[in-house]
Amino acid sequence: MDQKMGMAVLAIICGIILLVLLLRKRAQIILNFLVRTVLGAIMVLLVNDILQKQGFDIYVGLNPVTLLTSGTLGFPGVALLYGIEVTKFL
């Protein structure tokens, strides 16, 4: 095997390794987003129920925007949604 062929094989192997790492990283990001979305939705439902039992009229609905916010930002996103709702009463 000459030097050019050896370098081409090494470049292909490195490319395959980088592709596998990129796909694994992307799958991890998507899974992390989905977990934060589900936990955010559960948190919104629980907080809505608790606030309703306490007699507060603060309610955050579940829609694509709130799910996207909670999935992207996590717990601070849910807190942001409730902060926006509170400012409507000021």
N, C-alpha and C positions, 0 to 999 in steps of 0.2 A: 504494500500500500504506500503510495507516494505521499508527500507532505500535504499537497492540496486536498487530496481525498480524505486524509486524516483530519484536517481542519474542517472540512465540510461535515464530516460525521460528528465531530465535537460541537459544531454550531447547531446542527439539527437536534442533538441530544439536549443542549442548553435551551433551545427554543421549546422543546417538548416539556422540559422541567418548568420553565417559566409559564407556559400555558396551563399546566396542571396547577401551579401555585395560584395563578390568577383566577382560575375557575373555582378553586377551593375558597379563596378569599371572597369572591363574589357571592358564592353560596352562603358563606358565613354572614355577610352583610344582609342578604335577603332574609335569612333565618332570624337574625337579630331584629330586623324591622318588623317581621311578623309577630315575634314574641312581644315586642313593645306595643304593637297595635292591639293584640289580644288583652294584654295586661292593662293597657290604657282604657279599653272599652269596659273591662270589668271594674276598674277604679271609678270611671264615670258613673256607671250604674250604682255602685255602692255609695258614692258620695251623694248622688241625687237622692237615693233612698234615705240616707241619714239626714240630709238637709230637709227633706219633706217631713220626716218624723219630728224634727225640731221646730217646724213651723215656718221655715224660710221659703220664699218663692224664687229661689235661685235654682235654675234647671239648665243643664247642658245636654242637648240632644245628641244622639248618635247618628252621624251622617258621614259621607266620605271626607268632608273637610276636617271634622273632629278626629276621625280615625287617622287621617294623614298627619295631623298635628301631633297626636299622641304617638304615632309610629315613628315620626321623624325626631321629635324632641324628647319623648319618654315622659317621665314624671313632671319635669318642668313644663312640658306642653300641656298636660292636664291642668296644672296649676294656672297656666296662662289662660286657658279657656274659662276657668272659674273666675279669674281676675277680670276678664272682659265682661262676664256676666255681672259681677259685683259693680263695676263702674256704670252699668246701665241704671242702677238705683241711686247714684249720687246726684 
